[in-house]
Amino acid sequence: MVGVGARPGTTAAELLGLIGAALAEAGRTPGDVLALATLDVRAADPGVVETAARLRVPVRGFPGAELAPVPVPGPSAVVRAAAGTASVAEAAALRAAGPGAVLLVPKRKTRRATCAVASPVPPVSPVPPVSPDGSNEVARDVRLLPRTHGYLGDEPPAPPVPPAPPTHTLPTPTPTTPHVTAAMDIHTPAEPDVHDLRHHGDAEVRDEKLTDLAVNVRTNTPPAWLRERIADSLTGLAAYPDGRAARAAVAERHDLPARRVLLTAGAAEAFVLLARALPVRRPVVVHPQFTEPEAALRDAGHPVDRVLLRAADGFRLDPAAVPEDADLVVIGNPTNPTSVLHPAETITTLARPGRTLVVDEAFMDAVPGERESLASRTDVPGLVVLRSLTKTWGLAGLRIGYVLAAPETVEALERVQPLWPVSTPALVAAEACMSRAALAEAEHAAHRIGVERAHLLAGLAEFDEVTAVAAAEGPFVLVRIENADAVRERLRALGFAARRGDTFPGLDRHWLRLAVRDRVTTNRFLQALDQALLMLG
């Protein structure tokens, strides 16, 4: 990791010259650099951006307050007063290198820039860490080499660290485990489940400042007009929530009577209501998919059977694999995490008298034209459609979704729902997102996602080690990489969060889910992925 401090106007040529000299001192080459780290307020400076582009690495920016606790061998009171940390280059390099970091080359300076080199590898000798003032007060998870390893300008540099092998070809992915049936596997877990059904993408970014490809919420949301509507609703917080207007708006949007609509605190609440309200005997969940349906059913005391779709079949649904006596079937469309969009007519063949068919359409508004949606259908027996406003509108913290079902099903769910389950701001947001202008904005966003997803898939196709689910139709893609768990950790060190796949039944540690982002972010991620594969090759 290379940390840099740069005054405004510092050129890429000056930074590259300084970095090159520091890398040579460390026994490294520009090809060994994983990321460029600096103050967040300098991360977008043209010289820094061009330097990172020419090194083909991402830029990681840290606030001064985050760098301040990092102990540095070359502190400057002037720099601390101006930037919040005693040495931008040293602190940024150590912070970016992560736990166990060592400083290979301390601060080196030109007239307008500073540079330092750190590594996440263990120190070359087990000498206990010593802070620059001798107090032995060292920030957690940061290790400093002893002074004999060249902290000061007149001391010899650290012994060179052998560079990584110059290859980035991973072993050929092993074939997926064969299943009992031709298309998919019916599985009833008899032992404690190895999948963490309560793990979700937000856990990947909760405690670190990483570029988020783990959570499927659209970036730069909520839009300003929606934030204003929500803010205006705060004047009415003294009154109890009244969901009638929002319920009517949802019904009108789907051309349904209001009695077929139930507003919920996010789509996830609906899974809990279904598990508590319906007297099911044999529930079946089609996996891989969002794990909350199964978790809610198990919490309610229901044994759950799984139908596991196969990667070899493109994670496509074969209705014949669903047990005939299943009285509750849950499937996502488009499915999280595979991003596969199943034909509506294929899903409706699962409907039976006496069976509840739950279709999770949380990501359907990210599909142009919402083709294959069943939201407005009233001719499918036992159909329950779940929708969410979280993803497209950036309302994960507000919790708003809804159920579309037969009136008797809505009444059964409503009976087990707490009083006033949806807050006034969430109700206002729901009503606003049903307007014609909002629906037009969502449709435009869906088309934009399609363009950016194609760019991401094209970039991933350049890697021999990566296999993507090519039929992706949602705002995310699923990829298989041998030892993806190790790749994910390396990506975190490079500043990117990806969603682990091994918590989804039917997947293992060799899978990752990647959210679709704008082209600039995607290009930076692809560079980081290349570096991660290189380091693990």
Secondary structure, DSSP 8 states (H G I E B T S, - for coil): -EEEEE-TT--HHHHHHHHHHHHHHTT--GGG---EEEEGGGTT-HHHHHHHHHHT--EEEE-HHHHTTS--SS--HHHHHHHSSS-HHHHHHHHHH-TTBEEEEEEEE-SSEEEEEEESS--SS------TTSS----TTB----GGGT-STTS----------S-------------SSSSEEEE---S--SS-TT--GGGGTSSS--EEESS-S-SS-S-HHHHHHHHHGGGGTTS----HHHHHHHHHHTT--GGGEEEESSHHHHHHHHHHHS--SSEEEEESS-SHHHHHHHHTT---EEEEE-GGGTT---GGGS-TT-SEEEEESS-TTT-B---HHHHHTT--TT-EEEEE-TTGGGSGGGTT--TT--SSTTEEEEEESHHHHT-TTT--EEEEE-HHHHHHHHHTS-SS-S-HHHHHHHHHHTSHHHHHHHHHHHHHHHHHHHHHHHHHTT-TTEEE-TTB-SSEEEEEETTHHHHHHHHHHTTEEEEESTTSTT--TTEEEEE---HHHHHHHHHHHHHHHHHH-
